[in-house]
Amino acid sequence: MSFLYRSTRNENETATASQAILKGLAENGGLFVPDEIPELDVPFEELAEMDYREVAFEVMSRMFTDFTEEELRYCIESAYDSKFDTEKIAPVKYHHGAYILELFHGKTIAFKDMALSILPYLLTTAAKKNNVDKEIVILTATSGDTGKAALAGFSDVPGTRIAVFYPKNGVSPIQEKQMVTEKGKNTFVAGITGNFDDAQTGVKKMFSDKKLAELLDKKGFQFSSANSINIGRLVPQMVYYVYSYTRLIAAGQIKAGDPINVVVPTGNFGNILAAYYASLMGLPVSKFICASNDNKVLYDFFATGTYDKNRDFILTSSPSMDILISSNLERLIYRIAGNDPEKNAELMKSLNETGKYEITDQMKKNLYSFYGNFATQDEVAATIKTLYDEDGYIIDTHTAVAVSVYDKYKAESGDATPTIIASTASPYKFTRSVVTAIDPKLDSMGDFELVDELYKLSAVKVPAAIDEIRTAPVLHDTVCEKEDMEKVVKKFLGI
Ligand SMILES: *Cc1c(COP(=O)(O)O)cnc(C)c1O
């Protein structure tokens, strides 16, 4: 069976998995979605005995049907190796009455590594399978973490180049330093004078510009995307939900088939959508708890059925979630509309033209397994302090948004279902916010002094990703207006 992906905006635009990975985005702004999600027909007890790589193979082989077993195993083995600082790849820890799924043990200490360490292998394999002879240019907008994870993944990968755009004043100092010190010879990094949505809109515009595509083609290039709009990122993210569930079975915490809830700190809606896709594959998730920061568009959407991005963009202590247009929500909209590309296209047109749309009552009913809430910056700081006081465990600001929302959900619902909370970044990436949440007096310290303070507080080894950038020289200093993104990309490519 060669399982087809289809555009959320045009049912006639189909692609195999490898083609969808190569293209990143469908025509006219649509996203590729699987026609159906195959059942994961391996008993959970069996999965519980497998390591991360084996579970990854079982999940991904169901979704990437035109990859051979050999190709897929090669991608998986190359990605999930000693780049991760633990054999477990994604360890599960019990704190604050919940299972914290630590997704930050990869090279750049954010959960983006879970998918971006495999995407370059999937993409270059897909290029080979489809006889692509062009150099692939990865265009990426980042709210902070995708940028470095994509740079690390694609750095010096033959046949690829990568350009990353980040909001100049919208990322943490450590996030910025990680990106601008990137050494790969095929890399380009620019700050833009705008926010993440501006960066994402600029990138999407370049993707759908036919004239630009022709020029690129003539010069031997082809765009692809490392953002979570690429199914090559989404599918690898399904793996760790299945993996963590089966770890709980292996540890005797739950029995195979028992329901769980998942809490996901959400920005672009990729991570939580992966959990939803995993449930369509058979993972028994009863509630998807969508946690937002002060940019609470999604909370309002789940509460009212209206998505409205017409509001102020707020810079928060969880910058990777400072987003008003959650791209991957479109995939859920498509699904709750009954896989209806026309309805979806109509709503997305409205979003584009008026900044908002309203779903039908039936669609709203189809969202019954989702719950949304948000946490303010004060609540985030208080949550970090609470967990530290409880047992010395230190979480980052994004994870704290999730834990705070988990507490709200539990208080409101009384639901005691075992819960997995996605922990999306190492606290070392957001040192200032984390350390000052525990001890506000330390705010006068420099960024790297705070790293040492965090080590004293947590006794968790300083990750290599942080040590590397302490003294690394800045190699990228481009800052451009959001209108000039195309110009700087052309300059980078020499066209
Ligand atoms: C990207 C990111 C998120 C948001 O994930 P989405 O898939 O965009 O919803 C949350 N936390 C951290 C640390 C991130 O880097």
Ligand as a Chemical Component Dictionary entry (heavy atoms), coordinates in Angstrom:
data_LIG
# 
_chem_comp.id                   LIG 
_chem_comp.type                 NON-POLYMER 
_chem_comp.pdbx_formal_charge   0 
_chem_comp.three_letter_code    LIG 
# 
loop_
_chem_comp_atom.comp_id 
_chem_comp_atom.atom_id 
_chem_comp_atom.alt_atom_id 
_chem_comp_atom.type_symbol 
_chem_comp_atom.charge 
_chem_comp_atom.model_Cartn_x 
_chem_comp_atom.model_Cartn_y 
_chem_comp_atom.model_Cartn_z 
_chem_comp_atom.pdbx_ordinal 
LIG C1 C1 C 0 8.331  24.874 20.096 1  
LIG C2 C2 C 0 8.175  24.805 21.558 2  
LIG C3 C3 C 0 6.916  24.671 22.136 3  
LIG C4 C4 C 0 5.637  24.693 21.339 4  
LIG O1 O1 O 0 5.495  23.536 20.551 5  
LIG P1 P1 P 0 4.487  23.512 19.317 6  
LIG O2 O2 O 0 4.694  22.204 18.668 7  
LIG O3 O3 O 0 4.884  24.666 18.437 8  
LIG O4 O4 O 0 3.120  23.696 19.871 9  
LIG C5 C5 C 0 6.831  24.552 23.519 10 
LIG N1 N1 N 0 7.949  24.570 24.279 11 
LIG C6 C6 C 0 9.175  24.699 23.749 12 
LIG C7 C7 C 0 10.357 24.747 24.649 13 
LIG C8 C8 C 0 9.346  24.805 22.369 14 
LIG O5 O5 O 0 10.577 24.921 21.861 15 
# 
loop_
_chem_comp_bond.comp_id 
_chem_comp_bond.atom_id_1 
_chem_comp_bond.atom_id_2 
_chem_comp_bond.value_order 
_chem_comp_bond.pdbx_ordinal 
LIG C1 C2 SING 1  
LIG C2 C3 SING 2  
LIG C2 C8 DOUB 3  
LIG C3 C4 SING 4  
LIG C3 C5 DOUB 5  
LIG C4 O1 SING 6  
LIG O1 P1 SING 7  
LIG P1 O2 DOUB 8  
LIG P1 O3 SING 9  
LIG P1 O4 SING 10 
LIG C5 N1 SING 11 
LIG N1 C6 DOUB 12 
LIG C6 C7 SING 13 
LIG C6 C8 SING 14 
LIG C8 O5 SING 15 
# 
